[in-house]
Amino acid sequence: MIMGQAGRSLKPWLPAGWRSFKMRYRYYETYYQITVRLTDTDDDSAECAQFAQIKIDGAMKSLQNLNLINDQREHTIEIRL
């Protein structure tokens, strides 16, 4: 789950037939380019119980909750479900 202040959260979910989606999210004065993709699996729909893999600004992270920060920089987040 991606968490922001004031109770804002994002729990990525892909409906049947979707393999990925991209979004640009502004958190105060900070922009996040977020890409969510399914891992290679036979199931073509996935609700995010856990992230299979997450990269933040190209670096692999081992976490299930990501707290957004307002540092006025642009960041990339890649999530595999």
C-alpha positions in Angstrom: 0.0 0.0 0.0 1.2 3.5 -0.8 0.6 5.9 2.0 0.4 9.7 2.2 -0.5 12.0 5.0 -4.1 12.7 6.1 -5.1 9.1 5.5 -4.5 9.0 1.8 -3.6 5.6 0.4 -3.3 3.8 -2.9 -3.8 0.0 -3.1 -3.0 -1.0 -6.7 -5.5 -3.4 -8.3 -5.8 -4.6 -11.9 -9.1 -5.7 -13.3 -9.4 -8.8 -15.5 -7.6 -8.3 -18.8 -5.3 -5.5 -17.6 -1.6 -6.3 -17.5 -0.4 -2.9 -16.3 -1.2 0.8 -15.8 0.7 4.0 -15.4 -0.2 7.1 -13.5 1.4 10.4 -12.5 0.5 11.4 -9.0 1.2 14.7 -7.3 1.8 14.6 -3.6 1.9 18.2 -2.5 4.9 19.6 -4.5 6.4 16.2 -5.4 5.5 14.2 -8.5 5.5 10.4 -8.6 5.5 8.4 -11.8 3.9 5.1 -10.8 3.8 2.0 -12.9 2.0 -1.2 -11.8 2.4 -4.5 -13.6 1.4 -8.1 -13.1 4.1 -10.6 -12.6 4.1 -13.5 -15.0 1.2 -15.6 -13.9 -1.8 -17.4 -15.3 -4.2 -15.2 -13.4 -5.0 -12.1 -15.4 -6.5 -10.1 -12.5 -4.8 -9.3 -9.2 -5.7 -7.5 -6.1 -2.6 -6.3 -4.2 -2.4 -8.3 -1.0 1.4 -7.9 -1.2 3.8 -6.3 -3.7 5.9 -9.0 -5.4 8.5 -6.4 -6.2 8.9 -2.6 -5.8 11.5 -0.3 -7.1 11.8 3.3 -6.1 13.9 5.6 -8.3 15.5 2.4 -9.8 16.5 0.8 -6.4 14.9 -2.4 -5.3 13.1 -2.2 -2.0 11.8 -4.9 0.4 8.7 -3.3 1.9 5.0 -3.6 1.7 4.1 -0.1 2.6 5.6 3.0 1.0 5.3 6.4 2.7 5.3 9.3 0.3 7.5 12.3 1.0 7.2 15.9 -0.1 10.8 16.7 -1.1 9.8 18.6 -4.3 11.6 16.1 -6.6 10.2 13.7 -9.2 10.3 10.0 -8.3 9.6 6.8 -10.1 7.8 3.8 -8.5 7.6 0.5 -10.2 5.3 -2.1 -8.6 4.9 -5.8 -9.6 1.9 -7.6 -8.2 
